């Protein structure tokens, strides 16, 4: 039987398998990451994107080894763990099921509580790892490979999605443009690096839904515009100006993210803006939203670069308050792939 008693400090073993990174972490109730291990599935680079079935099989192969390594590195045993957290949505359903099934098996065998965590909420809580006192109200821009949302938090249980992508997410746009340019996968870090040597005003790609009081995002038409532009140029021109094209692409994506976030922050008088998700590692996004945030008197927070990508430490961080409230899932818990931020 699971005890509801809480010690002053507790430890959570967390799992993240929503896409192509298998991650296991141990974090304590003070948001101190004891260990955070990630196994990135480089095999997907051969396909220019994530192959869901392959991702699931690699999670199965990696998750036990990573769990054993995490405990060894932390010099802990299962008996030292107080709760088990796992990402249950959104994501690739087969990949999620690996983590959820493994977490439930451990919870049952060890008599520990299992805590269900929304993956997108985990990205937001990544900001708490270095800023444990950071709490709402704040405006959150969550941008990753499959998701783009602007969320106004009054509290962690009282929030409203102000804007979301109508098609491609920002990270997906980076990946697809990188593929069109023949630069590889994942596209975000590659374009960010190449763009540093380019002219962001070389070509003006469209900024979709550029209307007042519209906070939704759209990158499908932008992607088509890039494809049509590249089709109109020969290979020699593209290679000669690839840094300029990359810089122009990055500027267009970042402009859309920053302009809508700052516009709503001004309208709502938000004093804190947090940025989360894989795209929050983008150097231009960090620079521009920080500068424009300061102009309106808002404090801007980002996760450390190591916690921008999918990782289990952020899942454990999102589970801390749920553990304190005895907000546990039962063993009928299942994964589901519905997109967006929600409280489970």
Secondary structure, 3 states (H helix, E strand, C coil): CCCCCCCCCCEEEEEECCCCEEEEEEEECCCCEEEEEEEECHHHHHHCCCCHHHHHHHHHHHHHHHHHHHHHHHCCCHHHCCEEEEEEECCCHHHHHHHHHHHHHHHHHHCCEEEEEEHHHHHHHHHHHHCCCCCCCEEEEEECCCCEEEEEEEECCEEEEEEEECCCCHHHHHHHHHHHCCCCCCHHHHHHHHHCCCCCCCCCCCCCCCCCCCCCECCHHHHHHHHHHHHCCCHHHHHHCHHHHHHHHHHHHHHHHHHHHHHHHHHHCCCEEEEECHHHHCHHHHHHHHHHHHHCCCEEEECCHHHCCCCHHHHHHHHHHHHHCCCCECCCCCCCCCCCCCCC
